[in-house]
């Protein structure tokens, strides 16, 4: 019942071509996507300093924006990626989440203590971090998925 070794090699080559095609569709990063992502992420951080219910409404709106971005990306590429795979790219996503959690909590604190002068620097930091880590995630994703069988 063994199959021809050449047939196995052909199957592996076809798997590699399929993986390369998926990686190429996904790895076509776009600056417009990254800038939109960074803007929405920065808005989440900045709006946490707003009083209730505006900070909650801003978070809901930003979450809906992220969901819309994810769905459009999935429809365009034909692949749904959550950011937590492959493993090394997962650490970039986790780092982004931890940093944004800290920035958002700091923004809440700033808003509640009336130190609103810090909202702009926090928002700018969030934008820069989101943009940089988004680009880094894509680089790590490309590197990690290249040559995988």
N, C-alpha and C positions, 0 to 999 in steps of 0.2 A: 503494500500500500504506500510505499514511499513515492514521493513525487520527484520529478526531474530537478536537480539543483539549479539549472538554468532558469526554470520556472520560478523557483524561490527568489532568485536574484531579480527577475523581472517584477515580481510582486513587491519586493522591497523597493525597487526603483520607482514603481508606481506610487507606493506609499510616500516616498520621499518627495515626488513631484506634487502630490496632493498637499502635503504639509507645507512645501515651499509656496504653493499657490495661496493657501490660507494665510501664511505669514506675510506674503506680499500685499494681500488685500488689507490685512489688519495693520501692517507696519507702515502703511502710507499715512504718515502723520501729516496733520495740516495745522498751520499756524492759526487759522480761523477757529478751529476746534479748540486748540490749546488756549487761545486768548479768551474765548467764550467761557471755557471751563474755569480759567483763573479768575475771570470777572465774577462769575457766580459764586465761586468759593470765597472770594474777597468780600462779596456782599453778605454772605452768611456771617462772616466774622464781624464785619462792621456793624451790621444790623443788630447784633446781640446787645449792643449798648443802648438800644432804643428801649423805651418803656413798654410794658405789657399793654396791649396784645400785639403791638407792632413788631416786636422781635420774633414772636411766634409766627405771625403772618408772613414775615420775610423768610423765615426758615422753611415754611411750607411752600412758599413760592419758589425758593431756590431748589428745594427738593424736587418739585415738579419740573423745573428747568433741567435738572440733572437727569431725571427719568426720560424726558423728551430727547435730550441729547443722546442718551444711551440707546433709546429705541431707534432713532434716526441712524446712528452709527451701525447698529445691528442690521437694519434694513439695507444700508448702503454696502456693507461688507459681506453680509450673509453669515456673520459670525457674531455671537454674543459673548463678550468678554467682561468679566466683573472686575478685573484688576488684581485678583488674588492668585493667579496662576500665570506663568510658571513660578516655581518656588522663589527664585531670587527677586523676581519682579514683585512678588508678594511682599517682601520686606520693604520695598520702596513704597508700596501702597500703605503698609502698616505705619511706616515712618510719617507719611503724609497725614494719616488719620490722627496719630498721636500729636503731631505738631499743630494740626488744626483744632483738635480738642483743647489744647493749651491756649491757643490764640483766642478761641471762642470763649473759654472761661475767663480769660483775662479781659476780654471785651465786656462780658457780663459784669465783672467786678468794676471796671472803669465806668460803666453806665450807672451802676448802683451807687457809686461813691461820688459821682458828679465830676470826675476827672476826664471830661470829654475831649480834652486836648490830645489824648492818647488814641482816640478812635482812628484818626487818619493814619498815623504810623502803623497801627495794628492792621488796618485794611491794606495798606501798601505792602507790608510784610507778607500778608496772606496771599496777595496777588503774585508777588515775586516767588514765594515758595511753591504755590500751586503751579505756576508756569514752569519753574525749574524742575520740580519733581515729576510733573507730567511728561516733560521731555526726557528726563532720566528714565522714567518707567518704560517709555517706548524704546529707548536705547537698550535697556536691560532685556526687555521682551525680545527684541530683534536678535540680540546676541545669544540669548538662552535658547531660542527656538531654531536658530540656524544649525543645520546639520543634524537635527534630531531624527531618529528613526524609531 
